């Protein structure tokens, strides 16, 4: 019996347009659950979704049937529509263009889960920009800072 077998774990990180601090504590859990539901509806495994008022981290068990870019596009489109339909923010909400995605081995699942779970603690010590650039350097991703997010 032949088949396709995979074990791919990715962390996706993306920011609110203009890096505005608009993801409010009153509705952030509802947003995180909604994003997890999008991931599940696309046939992928949502391990944890969390973030801060200006960005999101999603840890996902990815099946090879879907391109990461398609999944992230769907997450960002559907979740921005959700925020706008619920009128959680004044004006029109949108995510910034682009995202970061980083892969992990099975042995890192708990470490990454804990890191994402404890976002508020991490951001007492470093900004999102510092965190994001640290990821890029750690994973040896070449980048030009002028093409990163629009930092406020």
Sine and cosine of phi, psi and omega as CSV:
sin_phi,cos_phi,sin_psi,cos_psi,sin_omega,cos_omega
0.00,0.00,0.84,-0.54,-0.01,-1.00
-0.98,-0.21,0.34,-0.94,0.01,-1.00
-0.12,-0.99,0.04,-1.00,0.06,-1.00
-0.95,-0.30,0.80,-0.59,-0.02,-1.00
-0.82,-0.57,0.71,-0.70,-0.02,-1.00
-0.52,-0.85,0.33,-0.94,0.07,-1.00
-0.52,-0.86,1.00,0.01,-0.08,-1.00
-0.84,-0.54,0.81,-0.58,0.01,-1.00
-0.86,-0.50,0.79,-0.61,-0.01,-1.00
-0.77,-0.64,0.54,-0.84,0.17,-0.99
-0.95,-0.32,0.79,-0.62,0.03,-1.00
-0.93,-0.37,0.72,-0.70,-0.01,-1.00
-0.79,-0.62,0.79,-0.62,0.05,-1.00
-0.55,-0.84,0.38,-0.93,-0.15,-0.99
-0.88,-0.48,0.38,-0.93,0.13,-0.99
-0.92,0.39,0.61,-0.79,0.02,-1.00
-0.83,0.56,0.74,-0.68,-0.03,-1.00
0.95,0.30,0.11,0.99,-0.02,-1.00
0.82,0.57,0.54,0.84,0.02,-1.00
-0.95,0.31,0.58,-0.81,0.02,-1.00
-1.00,0.04,0.96,0.26,-0.11,-0.99
-0.92,-0.39,-0.16,0.99,0.03,-1.00
-0.98,0.20,0.97,-0.25,-0.13,-0.99
-1.00,0.10,0.55,-0.84,0.02,-1.00
-0.84,0.54,-0.48,0.88,-0.04,-1.00
-0.92,0.40,-0.47,0.88,-0.05,-1.00
-0.79,-0.62,0.08,1.00,-0.05,-1.00
-0.90,0.45,-0.63,0.78,0.01,-1.00
-0.89,0.45,-0.62,0.78,0.05,-1.00
-0.90,0.44,-0.65,0.76,0.05,-1.00
-0.90,0.43,-0.71,0.70,-0.02,-1.00
-0.88,0.48,-0.66,0.75,0.05,-1.00
-0.90,0.43,-0.63,0.78,0.01,-1.00
-0.90,0.44,-0.70,0.72,0.03,-1.00
-0.89,0.46,-0.68,0.73,0.05,-1.00
-0.86,0.51,-0.62,0.79,0.04,-1.00
-0.91,0.41,-0.60,0.80,0.06,-1.00
-0.88,0.47,-0.73,0.68,0.00,-1.00
-0.85,0.52,-0.74,0.68,-0.01,-1.00
-0.90,0.44,-0.67,0.74,0.00,-1.00
-0.89,0.45,-0.42,0.91,0.04,-1.00
-1.00,0.04,0.13,0.99,0.06,-1.00
0.99,0.15,0.30,0.95,-0.01,-1.00
-0.94,-0.35,0.14,-0.99,-0.04,-1.00
-0.95,-0.31,0.88,-0.47,0.08,-1.00
-1.00,0.07,0.89,-0.45,0.00,-1.00
-1.00,0.01,-0.74,0.67,0.09,-1.00
-0.31,-0.95,0.58,-0.82,0.12,-0.99
-0.78,-0.62,0.77,-0.64,0.04,-1.00
-0.37,-0.93,0.09,-1.00,0.02,-1.00
0.07,-1.00,-0.33,-0.94,-0.03,-1.00
-0.80,-0.60,0.04,-1.00,-0.02,-1.00
-0.87,0.50,-0.29,0.96,-0.05,-1.00
-0.87,-0.49,-0.01,1.00,0.00,-1.00
-0.33,-0.94,0.25,-0.97,-0.04,-1.00
-0.80,-0.60,0.59,-0.81,0.19,-0.98
-0.88,-0.48,0.75,-0.66,0.09,-1.00
-0.79,-0.62,0.81,-0.59,0.04,-1.00
-0.97,-0.26,0.83,-0.55,-0.22,-0.97
-0.73,-0.68,0.69,-0.73,0.21,-0.98
-1.00,0.03,0.93,-0.36,-0.16,-0.99
-0.98,-0.18,0.76,-0.65,0.13,-0.99
-1.00,-0.03,0.51,-0.86,-0.07,-1.00
-0.95,0.31,0.00,1.00,0.00,-1.00
-0.97,0.24,-0.15,0.99,-0.05,-1.00
-0.72,-0.69,0.68,-0.73,0.07,-1.00
-0.97,0.25,0.62,-0.78,0.02,-1.00
-0.83,0.55,-0.69,0.72,-0.04,-1.00
-0.87,0.49,-0.61,0.79,0.03,-1.00
-0.93,0.38,-0.67,0.74,0.00,-1.00
-0.89,0.45,-0.73,0.68,-0.02,-1.00
-0.91,0.42,-0.66,0.75,0.06,-1.00
-0.83,0.55,-0.73,0.69,-0.02,-1.00
-0.92,0.39,-0.65,0.76,0.04,-1.00
-0.87,0.49,-0.76,0.65,-0.07,-1.00
-0.93,0.37,-0.69,0.72,0.01,-1.00
-0.89,0.46,-0.78,0.62,-0.07,-1.00
-0.92,0.39,-0.63,0.78,-0.03,-1.00
-0.96,0.29,-0.56,0.83,0.07,-1.00
-0.93,0.38,-0.62,0.79,0.08,-1.00
-0.89,0.46,-0.66,0.76,0.03,-1.00
-0.86,0.51,-0.75,0.66,0.00,-1.00
-0.88,0.47,-0.68,0.73,0.00,-1.00
-0.94,0.35,-0.66,0.75,0.02,-1.00
-0.89,0.45,-0.59,0.81,0.00,-1.00
-0.99,0.15,-0.15,0.99,-0.03,-1.00
0.82,0.57,0.70,0.72,0.02,-1.00
-0.94,0.34,-0.42,0.91,0.00,-1.00
-0.80,-0.61,0.41,-0.91,0.10,-0.99
-0.97,0.25,0.65,-0.76,-0.02,-1.00
0.98,0.20,-0.26,-0.96,-0.06,-1.00
-0.99,-0.12,0.81,-0.58,0.05,-1.00
-1.00,0.03,0.60,-0.80,0.19,-0.98
-0.41,-0.91,0.39,-0.92,0.08,-1.00
-1.00,0.05,0.44,-0.90,0.09,-1.00
-0.94,0.34,0.45,-0.90,0.08,-1.00
-0.90,0.43,0.48,-0.87,0.07,-1.00
0.99,0.10,0.15,-0.99,-0.01,-1.00
-0.17,-0.99,0.22,-0.98,0.14,-0.99
-0.90,-0.43,0.59,-0.81,0.10,-1.00
-0.67,-0.74,0.70,-0.71,-0.12,-0.99
-0.71,-0.71,0.68,-0.74,-0.08,-1.00
-0.98,-0.21,0.48,-0.88,-0.05,-1.00
-0.68,-0.74,0.39,-0.92,0.09,-1.00
-1.00,0.05,0.24,-0.97,0.00,-1.00
-0.83,0.56,-0.57,0.82,-0.04,-1.00
-0.94,0.35,-0.21,0.98,-0.01,-1.00
-0.99,-0.14,-0.01,1.00,-0.11,-0.99
-0.82,0.57,-0.78,0.63,-0.06,-1.00
-0.90,0.43,-0.64,0.77,0.00,-1.00
-0.89,0.45,-0.72,0.69,0.00,-1.00
-0.92,0.38,-0.66,0.75,0.05,-1.00
-0.83,0.56,-0.76,0.65,-0.01,-1.00
-0.89,0.45,-0.64,0.77,0.02,-1.00
-0.87,0.50,-0.74,0.68,-0.02,-1.00
-0.93,0.36,-0.63,0.78,0.03,-1.00
-0.86,0.51,-0.60,0.80,-0.09,-1.00
-0.98,-0.19,0.61,0.79,-0.01,-1.00
-0.83,0.56,-0.68,0.73,-0.04,-1.00
-0.87,0.48,-0.63,0.78,0.03,-1.00
-0.91,0.42,-0.70,0.71,-0.01,-1.00
-0.87,0.49,-0.62,0.78,-0.09,-1.00
-0.99,0.10,0.04,1.00,0.21,-0.98
-0.97,0.23,-0.38,0.92,-0.08,-1.00
-0.96,-0.27,-0.45,0.89,-0.04,-1.00
-0.54,-0.84,0.47,-0.88,0.02,-1.00
-0.98,0.21,0.22,-0.98,0.08,-1.00
-0.87,0.49,-0.66,0.75,0.01,-1.00
-0.86,0.51,-0.72,0.69,0.02,-1.00
-0.88,0.47,-0.68,0.74,0.01,-1.00
-0.88,0.47,-0.73,0.69,-0.08,-1.00
-0.91,0.41,-0.71,0.70,0.03,-1.00
-0.90,0.43,-0.57,0.82,0.08,-1.00
-0.87,0.49,-0.68,0.74,0.07,-1.00
-0.87,0.50,-0.74,0.67,-0.03,-1.00
-0.86,0.51,-0.68,0.73,0.01,-1.00
-0.93,0.36,-0.70,0.71,-0.01,-1.00
-0.85,0.52,-0.64,0.76,-0.04,-1.00
-1.00,-0.05,0.14,0.99,0.05,-1.00
0.81,0.58,0.71,0.70,0.05,-1.00
-1.00,-0.04,0.86,-0.52,0.05,-1.00
-0.95,0.32,0.67,-0.74,-0.01,-1.00
-0.44,-0.90,0.37,-0.93,0.13,-0.99
-0.89,-0.45,0.85,-0.52,-0.12,-0.99
-0.84,0.55,-0.46,0.89,0.00,-1.00
-0.93,0.37,-0.29,0.96,0.03,-1.00
-0.98,-0.19,0.08,1.00,0.09,-1.00
-0.97,0.22,-0.08,-1.00,0.01,-1.00
-0.79,0.61,0.37,-0.93,0.15,-0.99
-0.97,0.24,0.97,-0.25,-0.05,-1.00
-0.99,0.11,0.69,-0.73,0.04,-1.00
-1.00,0.00,0.00,0.00,0.00,0.00
